[in-house]
Amino acid sequence: MTQAPSPAAPAVATERLRDALQAMLTPRQILALSRRPATYYSSFRMEELGVRLDDGTNFELVFKDLSPGALLHDARRCKPPFLLDPRREIAVYRHLLRPQRLGPQFLGAVEDTAAGLYWLFVEKVDGAPLWQVGDLSLWRAAAAWAARTHTRVSGHGPARAAQTNLIRYDETYYRRWARWAAERTAGREGDAELRTLWERYDHVVRRLTRLPVTFIHGEYHASNIVIRTTPREGERVCPVDWEMAALGPGVMDLADLTAGNWTDAERADMTAAYRDVTPRGWTEEDLDYCRLHRGVQWLGWSDDWTPPREHAQDWRAEVVRLARKLGI
């Protein structure tokens, strides 16, 4: 989820949106429907909708158009095709998040394979993205949320992998990213250490594939985590944007969360919050291997694509630093 305006012109006619929502809300009737560009968007076109019903209910929701034609230009240019499946996020909300009451409330979806239409409707969570929050206790809360979710859903993830079209973090996945990163960085001056890493990446793959596998968000960046504070609920951690949900090592989500310019003490504080909930099955070194691979993925994106500012980092330097630390 990146902070930038969605396209101003609606791509879907209001009447079609209204009809889709009405089918989900019957017998209540929609009296008014407003729409505006989403404040945040991800790889696909998103809008915020305001709904007024005949029983006096007023609420807001997020409409996400996951249809292939709604893929935004930057994502179309840089995201590998094997990552794109318009059914995945809908299935994750329907089959994994809703039963566990996790994330934004799932309101419904439209799936029309013949027409190539995939629409997702979820609760609009009012709050600030975590990357705009300086309170480290909320970052700890996000780490603990991930750990609890990995524990709660771990028994359901593998059984529903096919049903939810989850990405699989297997040997093929890891090697593919290493190959792309090697191609993107080939021929650059002073990259002898990266070339050594590519030659020894089999060791990284073996280490990662030995880690316990669970259901993960897949892009558990601070920009995809909304913090909502209410008098009744207190502080609520609400991850959004589940396009890249996967079966992989749980600490891969922790690696995403703790990426960036943290001090060692701050990073250790968030790691401890995760470990308090999920103490077994991984080590600090395993976490560093996950961080290394995430850095490799950032290097493997398109040559002409620049990460948004909340993800901006010298990923080459981070990969080299971690490779040295791990003795690769």
C-alpha positions in Angstrom: 0.0 0.0 0.0 1.7 3.2 -1.2 0.8 6.7 -0.3 -0.3 8.3 -3.6 -3.6 9.2 -5.2 -5.5 6.5 -7.1 -6.5 7.4 -10.7 -9.1 10.2 -10.5 -11.4 8.9 -13.2 -13.5 5.9 -12.1 -12.9 2.9 -14.3 -16.1 1.1 -13.2 -19.5 2.7 -13.7 -21.2 3.7 -10.5 -24.4 1.8 -11.4 -22.4 -1.4 -11.8 -20.8 -0.9 -8.4 -24.1 -0.1 -6.8 -25.7 -3.3 -8.3 -22.8 -5.4 -7.0 -23.1 -4.0 -3.5 -26.9 -4.2 -3.4 -26.6 -7.9 -4.1 -24.4 -8.3 -1.0 -26.6 -6.1 1.3 -30.1 -7.3 0.4 -32.7 -7.1 1.9 -31.5 -3.6 3.0 -31.5 -1.1 0.2 -28.8 1.4 -0.8 -30.2 4.9 -0.8 -26.9 6.7 -1.6 -23.5 5.7 -2.8 -20.5 8.1 -3.0 -17.0 7.4 -4.2 -13.6 9.0 -4.1 -10.1 8.1 -4.9 -8.4 6.1 -2.2 -5.7 7.9 -0.1 -3.6 4.8 -0.4 -3.3 2.3 -3.1 -1.4 -0.9 -3.9 -0.8 -2.6 -7.2 -4.4 -2.2 -8.3 -7.0 0.6 -8.6 -8.7 1.4 -5.3 -11.5 3.6 -4.2 -13.2 4.6 -1.0 -17.0 4.2 -1.0 -19.6 5.8 1.3 -22.9 3.9 1.6 -26.2 5.0 3.1 -28.9 2.4 3.7 -32.6 2.5 4.1 -32.4 1.4 7.8 -30.3 4.5 8.6 -26.9 2.8 8.5 -24.0 4.8 7.1 -20.6 3.2 6.5 -17.5 3.4 4.4 -15.6 0.7 2.6 -12.8 0.1 0.3 -13.3 -1.1 -3.3 -10.3 -2.8 -4.8 -10.5 -3.7 -8.5 -8.2 -6.8 -8.9 -9.1 -7.3 -12.5 -6.0 -7.7 -14.8 -7.0 -4.5 -16.6 -6.9 -2.5 -13.3 -3.3 -3.3 -12.6 -1.5 0.1 -12.2 1.3 1.1 -14.5 4.2 0.7 -12.0 3.1 -2.7 -10.9 2.6 -3.8 -14.5 6.1 -2.8 -15.3 7.9 -4.4 -12.3 5.8 -7.3 -10.9 6.7 -10.7 -12.3 3.6 -12.4 -13.9 3.9 -15.4 -11.7 3.1 -13.3 -8.6 -0.2 -12.0 -10.1 -3.4 -13.9 -9.4 -6.6 -11.8 -9.1 -8.3 -14.6 -7.2 -5.7 -14.8 -4.4 -6.6 -11.8 -2.2 -10.3 -12.5 -2.5 -9.8 -16.1 -1.5 -7.5 -15.1 1.4 -10.2 -12.8 2.8 -13.0 -15.3 2.3 -11.3 -18.5 3.5 -8.6 -17.5 5.9 -9.0 -14.0 7.3 -12.8 -13.8 7.8 -13.1 -17.2 9.7 -10.3 -16.0 12.0 -11.7 -12.4 12.3 -8.4 -11.0 11.1 -7.6 -7.9 9.1 -10.3 -5.6 7.6 -13.8 -7.1 7.6 -14.6 -8.9 4.3 -17.9 -7.5 2.9 -18.0 -9.5 -0.4 -16.5 -9.9 -3.8 -17.4 -10.3 -7.5 -15.6 -13.0 -9.4 -16.5 -13.2 -13.1 -13.8 -15.2 -14.9 -15.4 -15.0 -18.3 -15.5 -11.2 -18.1 -12.2 -10.9 -16.3 -13.7 -9.1 -13.4 -12.5 -9.5 -9.8 -13.8 -6.9 -7.3 -13.1 -6.9 -3.6 -15.1 -5.0 -1.0 -13.7 -4.7 2.5 -14.0 -2.5 5.6 -12.3 0.9 5.4 -10.1 1.0 8.5 -9.5 4.6 9.7 -6.0 5.1 11.0 -2.5 5.8 10.2 -0.1 3.5 8.3 2.5 2.2 10.7 5.4 3.8 8.9 4.0 7.2 9.9 3.9 6.1 13.6 6.9 6.8 15.8 5.8 4.9 18.9 7.9 1.8 19.0 5.3 0.0 21.2 3.0 0.0 18.2 5.7 -1.6 16.1 6.1 -4.2 18.8 2.3 -4.7 18.7 2.6 -5.3 14.9 5.3 -7.9 15.5 3.2 -9.7 18.1 0.1 -9.6 15.8 2.1 -11.3 13.1 3.3 -14.0 15.5 -0.2 -14.6 16.8 -1.6 -14.9 13.3 1.1 -17.3 12.2 0.2 -19.5 15.2 -3.6 -19.3 14.7 -3.7 -19.9 11.0 -0.7 -22.3 10.6 -3.0 -25.3 10.8 -5.3 -23.9 8.1 -2.8 -22.5 5.6 -1.3 -25.7 4.1 -4.7 -27.4 3.9 -6.1 -24.4 2.0 -3.1 -23.5 -0.1 -4.8 -24.6 -3.4 -8.1 -23.1 -2.4 -6.5 -19.7 -1.8 -3.9 -19.8 -4.5 -1.2 -18.9 -2.0 2.3 -18.2 -3.3 4.7 -20.9 -2.2 8.1 -20.0 -0.8 10.0 -23.1 -2.1 13.3 -23.7 -3.9 11.9 -22.5 -7.2 10.7 -19.3 -5.7 14.0 -18.5 -3.9 16.2 -19.4 -6.9 14.1 -17.4 -9.3 14.6 -14.2 -7.3 18.3 -14.8 -6.9 18.6 -15.3 -10.7 16.7 -12.0 -11.4 18.8 -10.1 -8.9 22.0 -11.5 -10.4 20.8 -10.4 -13.9 19.9 -6.9 -12.6 23.3 -6.3 -10.9 25.5 -8.0 -13.6 28.3 -5.9 -14.9 28.2 -3.2 -12.2 31.5 -2.0 -11.0 32.6 -3.2 -7.5 30.0 -6.0 -7.2 32.4 -8.9 -6.7 30.8 -9.7 -3.4 27.4 -10.0 -5.0 28.8 -12.4 -7.6 30.2 -14.5 -4.8 26.7 -14.5 -3.2 25.0 -15.7 -6.3 27.6 -18.5 -6.6 26.8 -19.6 -3.1 23.1 -18.9 -3.0 22.3 -22.6 -2.9 23.3 -22.4 0.8 20.8 -19.6 1.4 18.0 -21.7 -0.3 18.8 -24.8 1.7 18.6 -22.7 4.9 15.4 -21.0 4.1 13.6 -24.2 2.9 14.4 -25.9 6.3 12.3 -23.3 8.2 8.8 -24.1 9.3 6.1 -23.0 6.8 3.0 -21.1 7.7 0.5 -18.7 6.3 2.2 -15.3 5.9 1.2 -11.8 4.7 4.1 -11.8 2.2 4.5 -8.0 2.2 4.4 -7.2 5.9 5.8 -3.7 5.5 4.8 -0.8 7.7 3.1 0.7 4.7 0.7 -2.2 4.7 -0.2 -2.0 8.4 -2.9 0.4 9.6 -3.0 1.4 13.3 -6.4 2.4 14.5 -7.0 3.8 17.9 -10.6 4.0 19.4 -11.9 4.5 22.9 -13.6 1.1 22.9 -11.1 -1.1 21.1 -7.9 0.7 22.0 -5.1 0.2 19.5 -5.9 -2.1 16.7 -3.3 -3.5 14.3 -4.9 -4.1 10.9 -2.7 -5.3 8.0 -4.2 -4.7 4.6 -3.2 -5.5 1.0 -3.0 -9.3 1.0 -2.1 -9.7 -2.7 1.1 -11.5 -1.9 -0.2 -13.9 0.8 1.9 -17.0 0.8 3.0 -20.2 2.5 6.5 -19.4 3.8 8.6 -18.9 6.9 6.8 -16.8 9.5 9.9 -14.8 10.3 9.8 -13.6 6.7 7.0 -11.2 7.8 9.2 -10.2 10.7 12.0 -9.5 8.3 9.7 -7.2 6.3 8.6 -5.4 9.5 12.1 -4.7 10.8 13.6 -3.6 7.5 14.9 -0.1 7.5 17.1 2.3 9.4 16.6 0.9 12.9 19.1 0.7 15.7 20.1 -2.8 16.8 18.3 -2.2 20.0 15.0 -1.2 18.3 15.2 -4.1 15.9 15.9 -6.5 18.9 12.9 -5.0 20.7 10.5 -5.9 17.8 12.1 -9.3 17.4 11.5 -10.0 21.1 7.8 -9.1 20.8 7.6 -11.7 18.0 9.6 -14.3 20.0 7.4 -13.8 23.1 4.5 -15.4 21.0 6.4 -17.7 18.7 9.7 -18.7 20.5 10.4 -22.0 18.7 11.3 -23.1 15.2 13.6 -20.2 14.3 16.8 -18.4 15.4 18.2 -14.9 15.0 20.4 -16.2 12.2 17.3 -17.6 10.4 15.8 -14.1 10.6 19.0 -12.7 9.0 18.7 -15.2 6.2 15.1 -14.0 5.6 16.3 -10.4 5.6 19.0 -11.3 3.1 16.5 -12.9 0.8 14.1 -9.9 1.0 17.0 -7.6 0.1 17.7 -9.9 -2.9 14.1 -9.5 -3.9 14.3 -5.7 -3.9 17.4 -6.0 -6.1 15.5 -8.3 -8.4 12.7 -5.8 -9.3 12.6 -4.1 -12.6 15.7 -2.1 -13.7 13.6 1.1 -14.3 11.5 0.9 -11.2 12.3 2.9 -8.0 10.8 1.8 -4.6 8.4 4.3 -3.0 10.0 6.4 -0.3 8.8 4.2 2.6 10.8 1.3 1.0 13.7 3.4 -0.2 17.0 1.9 1.0 20.4 1.0 -0.2 19.4 -2.6 -0.8 22.7 -3.6 -2.4 24.6 -2.4 0.7 22.1 -4.3 3.0 22.5 -7.5 1.0 26.3 -7.3 1.1 26.2 -6.5 4.9 24.1 -9.5 5.6 26.1 -11.8 3.4 29.2 -10.8 5.3 27.5 -11.3 8.6 26.4 -14.7 7.7 29.8 -15.7 6.2 28.4 -16.3 2.7 
